[in-house]
Amino acid sequence: MNLHCVVANSDQQRADAARLRRTVYCEEEAMPLGLEVPQLEKSDSISHLLAYSDGEAVGGLRLVVAAPGTRSTPGRFGLELEACFELSGFEAPGVVLAEVTRFCVRRRFRGSPVAAALFDLLRLESFRRGVTHWVAAANTETDVPEDAELAYRLIRARGLADSTWQARACGAPSAPPLRARPAFTCEQRVQASSGDLRGLRPPRTLSLFATRMGARYIGPPVYEPRFGVFALPLAVELAKLAERTLCKLSFYSDTGASRVANDTLPGDSKILVLPPG
């Protein structure tokens, strides 16, 4: 697998990002993806990050820096996340907040180095833009209220919650129209209701963000009707972001690029992470 990651700087790459999201969310995951706002796609506050494998966009995410001039009202940063959550704890001087959103990887590339390479580029782009903190809403992979609450309970039991920052639900919460995506079995729910959490694990996406990004969860789940699942708010302080162990980066000053060195990559696999420029 030949993989390279870029910050989109052309209409074609931004179109690739939109097409990738439709493929993953709507076709592979059967989520009712809401309409994107076209003027946001080319905003100066947004960076689209893409992973290409042999010319095909196979993974992506979006970094949205808080809009300048919105800090006069505490908790309002001009971020999409604030449609569901009221954010607090980020008003301190020097804090530059950004939302990480639209993370997606084609199904056949999950478990590959795609996510790791995207997160490496996300860190580079965030440092370039002076971002100090990330916020995001993680997919709990369920539309069942009891399962979303159990996932949050497991997160707290593992010490992956942090009260330094907080995200509270805005307004009356939306109720899921269906219960079609359970995250736990009936037996697991009964086990948890007795106080026994042994052998129960949070949904994979929640664990991925905690281990790969150093995320800590900052509030209870809220149903996100655009995606048809419950979302769990998280925050990352970049200064405390631990070095990942999945891939090691070595930087080449002559090209401005970085190549991921990993002895476990199969065959002639190569990953090139390209900073913006």
C-alpha positions as CSV (number, residue, x, y, z in Angstrom):
1,M,0.0,0.0,0.0
2,N,1.4,3.4,-1.0
3,L,-0.2,6.0,1.1
4,H,0.2,9.8,1.2
5,C,-1.7,12.4,3.3
6,V,-2.3,16.0,2.3
7,V,-4.0,19.2,3.4
8,A,-6.4,19.9,0.6
9,N,-5.5,23.0,-1.4
10,S,-7.6,22.5,-4.5
11,D,-11.3,22.2,-5.5
12,Q,-10.6,18.7,-6.7
13,Q,-9.2,17.6,-3.3
14,R,-12.1,19.3,-1.4
15,A,-14.5,17.4,-3.8
16,D,-12.7,14.2,-3.0
17,A,-13.2,14.9,0.7
18,A,-17.0,15.4,0.2
19,R,-17.3,12.3,-1.9
20,L,-15.4,10.2,0.7
21,R,-17.7,11.3,3.5
22,R,-20.8,10.4,1.4
23,T,-19.3,7.0,0.7
24,V,-18.4,6.2,4.3
25,Y,-21.3,7.7,6.1
26,C,-24.1,7.1,3.8
27,E,-23.2,3.9,1.9
28,E,-20.9,2.0,4.3
29,E,-22.4,3.1,7.6
30,A,-26.0,3.9,6.4
31,M,-26.0,7.2,8.4
32,P,-28.4,10.0,7.4
33,L,-25.6,12.5,6.7
34,G,-27.0,16.0,6.9
35,L,-26.2,18.5,4.1
36,E,-22.8,20.2,4.3
37,V,-22.7,24.0,4.3
38,P,-20.9,24.9,1.0
39,Q,-19.5,28.2,2.1
40,L,-17.7,26.4,5.0
41,E,-15.8,24.0,2.7
42,K,-13.5,26.8,1.5
43,S,-13.4,28.9,4.7
44,D,-10.0,30.1,5.9
45,S,-10.8,28.6,9.3
46,I,-11.1,25.1,7.8
47,S,-8.4,22.5,6.9
48,H,-9.4,19.4,5.1
49,L,-7.0,16.5,5.6
50,L,-7.0,13.6,3.2
51,A,-5.3,10.2,3.0
52,Y,-4.8,8.8,-0.6
53,S,-4.0,5.2,-1.4
54,D,-2.8,4.8,-5.1
55,G,-4.7,8.0,-6.0
56,E,-8.0,7.1,-4.2
57,A,-9.1,9.1,-1.2
58,V,-9.5,6.5,1.6
59,G,-9.5,8.5,4.8
60,G,-10.1,12.1,5.9
61,L,-11.0,14.5,8.6
62,R,-11.6,18.2,9.0
63,L,-10.0,20.8,11.3
64,V,-12.1,23.9,12.1
65,V,-10.4,26.7,14.0
66,A,-12.6,28.7,16.3
67,A,-13.8,31.9,14.5
68,P,-11.9,35.0,15.6
69,G,-13.9,37.5,17.6
70,T,-16.3,35.1,19.2
71,R,-14.7,34.8,22.6
72,S,-16.5,37.8,24.0
73,T,-19.4,35.5,24.9
74,P,-18.1,32.7,27.2
75,G,-18.6,29.2,25.7
76,R,-19.4,30.4,22.2
77,F,-16.6,29.7,19.7
78,G,-18.4,29.5,16.4
79,L,-17.9,25.7,16.1
80,E,-20.4,23.2,14.7
81,L,-20.2,21.2,18.0
82,E,-22.0,24.0,19.7
83,A,-25.2,23.1,17.9
84,C,-25.4,20.2,20.4
85,F,-23.1,21.2,23.3
86,E,-22.4,24.3,25.4
87,L,-18.6,24.3,25.9
88,S,-16.8,25.7,28.9
89,G,-13.3,25.7,30.3
90,F,-11.7,27.0,27.1
91,E,-11.9,30.7,27.8
92,A,-8.4,31.1,29.3
93,P,-5.9,33.5,27.6
94,G,-3.8,31.8,25.1
95,V,-6.2,29.0,24.3
96,V,-6.8,28.5,20.5
97,L,-9.6,26.0,20.1
98,A,-10.4,23.9,17.0
99,E,-12.9,21.2,16.3
100,V,-11.9,17.9,14.7
101,T,-14.8,16.6,12.7
102,R,-15.8,14.4,9.8
103,F,-13.2,11.7,10.6
104,C,-13.8,8.7,8.3
105,V,-11.9,5.8,6.8
106,R,-13.1,3.5,4.0
107,R,-14.1,0.2,5.5
108,R,-11.5,-1.9,3.8
109,F,-8.7,0.4,5.1
110,R,-9.7,0.2,8.8
111,G,-7.1,-1.3,10.9
112,S,-4.4,-0.1,8.4
113,P,-2.0,2.8,9.1
114,V,-4.5,5.3,7.5
115,A,-5.9,6.7,10.8
116,A,-2.4,7.0,12.3
117,A,-1.1,8.9,9.3
118,L,-4.1,11.3,9.4
119,F,-3.5,12.0,13.0
120,D,0.1,12.7,12.4
121,L,-0.8,15.3,9.8
122,L,-3.5,16.7,12.1
123,R,-0.9,17.4,14.7
124,L,1.4,19.1,12.1
125,E,-1.4,21.3,10.8
126,S,-2.7,22.2,14.2
127,F,0.8,23.3,15.3
128,R,1.1,25.3,12.1
129,R,-2.1,27.1,12.9
130,G,-1.3,27.6,16.6
131,V,-4.1,25.4,17.9
132,T,-3.7,24.5,21.6
133,H,-6.8,22.4,22.1
134,W,-9.1,20.1,20.1
135,V,-12.7,19.4,20.7
136,A,-14.8,16.8,18.9
137,A,-17.9,14.7,19.1
138,A,-17.1,11.0,19.0
139,N,-19.5,8.5,17.4
140,T,-20.7,6.1,20.1
141,E,-21.7,3.7,17.3
142,T,-25.2,3.3,18.7
143,D,-28.7,4.9,18.6
144,V,-29.8,3.1,21.8
145,P,-29.9,5.5,24.8
146,E,-29.1,2.8,27.3
147,D,-26.1,1.7,25.3
148,A,-24.8,5.3,24.9
149,E,-25.0,5.8,28.7
150,L,-23.2,2.4,29.3
151,A,-20.5,3.5,26.9
152,Y,-20.0,6.7,28.9
153,R,-20.0,4.8,32.1
154,L,-17.2,2.5,30.8
155,I,-15.3,5.6,29.7
156,R,-15.5,7.0,33.2
157,A,-14.6,3.7,34.8
158,R,-11.3,3.7,32.7
159,G,-10.3,7.1,33.8
160,L,-10.9,8.6,30.3
161,A,-13.1,11.5,31.4
162,D,-11.8,14.9,32.5
163,S,-13.8,17.6,34.3
164,T,-11.3,20.4,33.4
165,W,-13.5,21.2,30.4
166,Q,-17.2,20.6,30.1
167,A,-19.8,20.1,27.4
168,R,-23.4,20.3,28.4
169,A,-26.3,19.5,26.1
170,C,-28.0,22.5,24.5
171,G,-31.7,22.7,24.7
172,A,-34.1,19.8,24.7
173,P,-32.2,16.6,23.5
174,S,-33.4,14.9,20.4
175,A,-34.8,11.4,20.7
176,P,-33.7,8.7,18.2
177,P,-36.5,7.6,15.9
178,L,-35.2,4.0,15.8
179,R,-33.2,1.7,18.0
180,A,-31.4,0.0,15.1
181,R,-27.7,0.1,16.2
182,P,-27.2,-1.6,19.5
183,A,-23.6,-1.5,20.9
184,F,-24.2,-4.1,23.6
185,T,-26.2,-7.3,24.0
186,C,-29.1,-7.8,26.4
187,E,-26.8,-10.0,28.5
188,Q,-24.2,-7.2,28.7
189,R,-26.8,-4.6,29.7
190,V,-28.0,-6.9,32.5
191,Q,-24.5,-7.5,33.7
192,A,-23.8,-3.8,33.8
193,S,-27.0,-3.1,35.6
194,S,-25.8,-5.3,38.4
195,G,-22.6,-3.2,38.8
196,D,-20.4,-5.7,37.0
197,L,-18.4,-4.1,34.2
198,R,-15.8,-6.9,33.8
199,G,-15.1,-7.8,30.2
200,L,-17.2,-4.9,28.9
201,R,-15.5,-2.4,26.5
202,P,-16.4,1.0,25.2
203,P,-17.2,1.1,21.4
204,R,-14.1,1.0,19.3
205,T,-14.3,4.6,18.1
206,L,-14.3,6.0,21.7
207,S,-11.2,3.9,22.5
208,L,-9.5,4.9,19.3
209,F,-9.8,8.6,20.1
210,A,-8.6,8.1,23.6
211,T,-5.5,6.0,22.7
212,R,-4.6,7.6,19.3
213,M,-5.4,11.3,20.1
214,G,-5.0,11.4,23.9
215,A,-8.7,12.4,24.1
216,R,-10.6,12.8,27.3
217,Y,-14.4,12.9,27.4
218,I,-16.0,16.0,28.9
219,G,-19.7,15.3,29.0
220,P,-22.6,12.8,28.6
221,P,-23.8,11.6,25.2
222,V,-26.3,13.5,23.1
223,Y,-28.2,12.1,20.1
224,E,-27.0,13.6,16.9
225,P,-29.9,13.4,14.4
226,R,-27.7,14.2,11.3
227,F,-25.8,11.0,11.8
228,G,-28.4,8.9,13.6
229,V,-26.2,8.0,16.5
230,F,-25.3,9.4,20.0
231,A,-22.2,11.5,20.2
232,L,-19.8,11.9,23.1
233,P,-17.9,15.2,23.5
234,L,-14.2,15.1,24.0
235,A,-11.2,17.4,24.3
236,V,-7.5,17.1,23.8
237,E,-4.8,19.5,25.2
238,L,-2.1,19.3,22.5
239,A,0.7,20.2,25.0
240,K,-0.1,17.0,26.9
241,L,-0.6,14.9,23.8
242,A,1.4,11.7,24.3
243,E,3.7,10.4,21.5
244,R,1.9,7.7,19.6
245,T,3.6,4.3,19.4
246,L,1.9,3.1,16.2
247,C,4.2,5.0,13.9
248,K,7.5,6.9,14.3
249,L,8.1,9.9,12.1
250,S,11.4,11.0,10.7
251,F,11.5,14.4,9.0
252,Y,13.3,15.2,5.9
253,S,14.3,18.9,5.8
254,D,15.1,18.9,2.1
255,T,11.5,18.0,1.1
256,G,9.5,19.3,4.1
257,A,7.8,15.9,4.2
258,S,7.8,13.1,6.7
259,R,7.9,9.4,6.1
260,V,6.4,7.0,8.6
261,A,8.9,4.3,9.6
262,N,7.2,1.1,10.8
263,D,8.7,-2.3,10.4
264,T,5.3,-3.9,10.6
265,L,4.1,-2.4,7.3
266,P,3.6,-5.1,4.7
267,G,5.8,-5.5,1.7
268,D,6.7,-2.2,0.0
269,S,4.2,-0.2,1.8
270,K,5.1,3.5,2.1
271,I,3.5,6.4,3.9
272,L,4.3,10.0,3.0
273,V,2.8,12.8,5.2
274,L,2.9,16.1,3.4
275,P,2.5,19.4,5.4
276,P,0.6,22.2,3.8
277,G,2.5,24.5,1.4
